[in-house]
């Protein structure tokens, strides 16, 4: 399922496809904004979105084998909730 498929599914519940797209964009925007601010997004029964700090580390250039420094960064992480895990079994 991609974003367009999701919009079509939401459009079955709301009046128009344009409204459905606005709803989907709004939900994604709210989750993105919360994660950008360092907040945790917990959707009961679905899962939790968090931001995790990855420390800097040493790596290797696969072409040359040269050792390189990989900078520290923040990455989004999703942990599925029990309800989602039970449905996917």
BALOBA-1460 file (C-alpha; in Angstrom, 3 decimals):
// residues 89
<rec num="1" residu="x" x="0.000" y="0.000" z="0.000"/>
<rec num="2" residu="x" x="1.332" y="3.442" z="-0.889"/>
<rec num="3" residu="x" x="0.081" y="6.904" z="0.012"/>
<rec num="4" residu="x" x="-2.362" y="7.021" z="-2.922"/>
<rec num="5" residu="x" x="-3.892" y="3.692" z="-1.842"/>
<rec num="6" residu="x" x="-4.246" y="5.029" z="1.688"/>
<rec num="7" residu="x" x="-5.973" y="8.171" z="0.396"/>
<rec num="8" residu="x" x="-8.432" y="5.983" z="-1.546"/>
<rec num="9" residu="x" x="-9.242" y="3.987" z="1.598"/>
<rec num="10" residu="x" x="-9.812" y="7.151" z="3.647"/>
<rec num="11" residu="x" x="-11.945" y="8.601" z="0.809"/>
<rec num="12" residu="x" x="-14.399" y="5.741" z="1.369"/>
<rec num="13" residu="x" x="-15.152" y="7.225" z="4.803"/>
<rec num="14" residu="x" x="-15.016" y="10.977" z="4.098"/>
<rec num="15" residu="x" x="-16.888" y="12.906" z="1.420"/>
<rec num="16" residu="x" x="-14.217" y="13.436" z="-1.251"/>
<rec num="17" residu="x" x="-10.781" y="12.261" z="-2.318"/>
<rec num="18" residu="x" x="-9.487" y="15.808" z="-1.811"/>
<rec num="19" residu="x" x="-10.633" y="15.746" z="1.830"/>
<rec num="20" residu="x" x="-9.115" y="12.304" z="2.279"/>
<rec num="21" residu="x" x="-5.763" y="13.534" z="0.974"/>
<rec num="22" residu="x" x="-5.911" y="16.482" z="3.390"/>
<rec num="23" residu="x" x="-6.602" y="14.091" z="6.278"/>
<rec num="24" residu="x" x="-3.714" y="11.789" z="5.360"/>
<rec num="25" residu="x" x="-1.316" y="14.731" z="4.872"/>
<rec num="26" residu="x" x="-2.434" y="16.188" z="8.197"/>
<rec num="27" residu="x" x="-1.791" y="12.936" z="10.079"/>
<rec num="28" residu="x" x="1.649" y="12.478" z="8.493"/>
<rec num="29" residu="x" x="2.452" y="16.141" z="9.143"/>
<rec num="30" residu="x" x="1.474" y="15.891" z="12.812"/>
<rec num="31" residu="x" x="3.596" y="12.770" z="13.324"/>
<rec num="32" residu="x" x="6.552" y="14.357" z="11.514"/>
<rec num="33" residu="x" x="6.283" y="17.587" z="13.522"/>
<rec num="34" residu="x" x="6.140" y="15.707" z="16.832"/>
<rec num="35" residu="x" x="9.191" y="13.599" z="15.956"/>
<rec num="36" residu="x" x="11.096" y="16.682" z="14.778"/>
<rec num="37" residu="x" x="10.451" y="18.269" z="18.193"/>
<rec num="38" residu="x" x="11.746" y="15.110" z="19.896"/>
<rec num="39" residu="x" x="8.336" y="13.963" z="21.098"/>
<rec num="40" residu="x" x="7.105" y="10.389" z="21.128"/>
<rec num="41" residu="x" x="3.943" y="9.507" z="19.163"/>
<rec num="42" residu="x" x="1.951" y="6.687" z="20.749"/>
<rec num="43" residu="x" x="-1.046" y="5.356" z="18.795"/>
<rec num="44" residu="x" x="-2.766" y="2.891" z="21.128"/>
<rec num="45" residu="x" x="-3.186" y="-0.539" z="19.555"/>
<rec num="46" residu="x" x="-1.071" y="0.445" z="16.537"/>
<rec num="47" residu="x" x="2.406" y="1.383" z="17.718"/>
<rec num="48" residu="x" x="4.854" y="4.025" z="18.836"/>
<rec num="49" residu="x" x="7.034" y="6.360" z="16.786"/>
<rec num="50" residu="x" x="10.193" y="7.642" z="18.499"/>
<rec num="51" residu="x" x="13.481" y="9.302" z="17.602"/>
<rec num="52" residu="x" x="16.652" y="7.375" z="18.449"/>
<rec num="53" residu="x" x="20.167" y="8.830" z="18.692"/>
<rec num="54" residu="x" x="22.727" y="6.818" z="16.730"/>
<rec num="55" residu="x" x="26.275" y="7.442" z="17.969"/>
<rec num="56" residu="x" x="29.172" y="8.177" z="15.632"/>
<rec num="57" residu="x" x="31.127" y="5.105" z="14.588"/>
<rec num="58" residu="x" x="33.860" y="3.825" z="12.322"/>
<rec num="59" residu="x" x="32.957" y="2.273" z="8.995"/>
<rec num="60" residu="x" x="34.660" y="1.131" z="5.811"/>
<rec num="61" residu="x" x="34.360" y="2.375" z="2.254"/>
<rec num="62" residu="x" x="33.265" y="-0.821" z="0.425"/>
<rec num="63" residu="x" x="35.162" y="0.160" z="-2.732"/>
<rec num="64" residu="x" x="38.536" y="1.013" z="-1.239"/>
<rec num="65" residu="x" x="38.383" y="-0.608" z="2.197"/>
<rec num="66" residu="x" x="39.455" y="2.742" z="3.670"/>
<rec num="67" residu="x" x="38.252" y="3.395" z="7.220"/>
<rec num="68" residu="x" x="35.853" y="6.338" z="7.481"/>
<rec num="69" residu="x" x="34.041" y="8.159" z="10.268"/>
<rec num="70" residu="x" x="30.256" y="7.908" z="10.217"/>
<rec num="71" residu="x" x="28.690" y="10.906" z="11.950"/>
<rec num="72" residu="x" x="26.194" y="10.656" z="14.788"/>
<rec num="73" residu="x" x="22.589" y="11.147" z="13.737"/>
<rec num="74" residu="x" x="18.990" y="10.897" z="14.850"/>
<rec num="75" residu="x" x="16.725" y="8.372" z="13.148"/>
<rec num="76" residu="x" x="12.986" y="7.676" z="13.418"/>
<rec num="77" residu="x" x="11.980" y="4.316" z="14.848"/>
<rec num="78" residu="x" x="8.637" y="2.491" z="14.913"/>
<rec num="79" residu="x" x="7.688" y="-0.149" z="17.457"/>
<rec num="80" residu="x" x="4.465" y="-1.963" z="16.588"/>
<rec num="81" residu="x" x="1.866" y="-2.284" z="19.341"/>
<rec num="82" residu="x" x="0.340" y="-5.500" z="20.589"/>
<rec num="83" residu="x" x="-2.868" y="-4.964" z="18.595"/>
<rec num="84" residu="x" x="-0.949" y="-4.635" z="15.316"/>
<rec num="85" residu="x" x="1.295" y="-7.603" z="16.117"/>
<rec num="86" residu="x" x="-1.730" y="-9.785" z="16.867"/>
<rec num="87" residu="x" x="-3.404" y="-8.896" z="13.554"/>
<rec num="88" residu="x" x="-0.274" y="-9.546" z="11.484"/>
<rec num="89" residu="x" x="0.515" y="-12.978" z="13.027"/>
